[in-house]
């Protein structure tokens, strides 16, 4: 599954960089729920052991993160240029 497939499933039409659409998110988001849909789009999928979250801010980047029960957050933030990304290793209020 890719981000584009998830957005289509949720009926969302967003203008994003092409490489964000093609980001592979495996099947972790099959039962995802739209949590927020305004300037920032937040999609969340609850798992048995952890929670997966995609946060899309067209002006800032797209983050794909895993939240663990102990509060740890890890993931990747994709930026405008397809070769630019940041690793996320600390909690942010965006993910909660």
N, C-alpha and C positions, 0 to 999 in steps of 0.2 A: 504494500500500500504506500502511496505517495501523498504528500500534502494536498495536491490537486484533487485526488480521489476523496479525501476527507472533507475538503471544502465543498465538493460537489454533493456528497452525501448529506451535508448539513444545509445545503441550499445557499451557500455563501458565494458571492461574486466579489472578489477583491482584485485590485490591480497590484500585482506583486512582480518582483524580478523573477524571470523564468526559472532560475536555479532554486528559488524557494519552492516553487510548485513541484519540482522534480525531486525534492528531498525525500529519501526513503524513511518511512516511519514504521516499517514492518507492520505487523498486525496488532500492535499495542493499542490502537485507537479505534478498533472495530465498534466498541460500545461507547464512544465518546459523546460528551455533552457540551453544548455551547454554554459557557459560563458568563461571558461578557462579549457584547457586540456593539462597540462604539468606536472611539478613536483607537482603542486597543481591543483586539479580538483575543479571547482566552478560551481554549478548548481543553477539556480535561477528561481523562479516562482513569477510573479507579481500578486497580488491580488487586490481587490477593495479598501481595507483599508490599507494593508501592503504588504511587500515583504518577501518571505521565501527564505532562502539561505542555501545550504549545501556546506561546504568547506571540502574537503578531502585532507589531507596531510599524506601520509602513514607513514612518519617519525615522525609526531607530534600528529596526532589525527584527528577525524572527528567532525566537528561542524555543528549543525543544529540550525539555528537562525531565528528570526523574526526581520525585520527592520521596524520600524514605521515611519510615515511621519515626526515626530518631531526629527528624528535622533537617537532615543533610539533603542538599540539592546538588545534583551534577547534571551537566548537559552542555549544549553548544548553542551559541548565538551566531546566526548567519547575518552577514551585513550585505550592503548593496552589491559590492563586487564579489563575484562567485568564489574568488580565492581568499576573501577576507572572512574570518570567523574568530570567535573568542570562546575559550572554554569557561564554563560556569562552574564554580566550586563553592559558592557560598549562598546562603538564603537571601532572597530579595522579596520585598513586600509584593512584587508583581505576581509571584508564584503562589501566594496564599490567599 
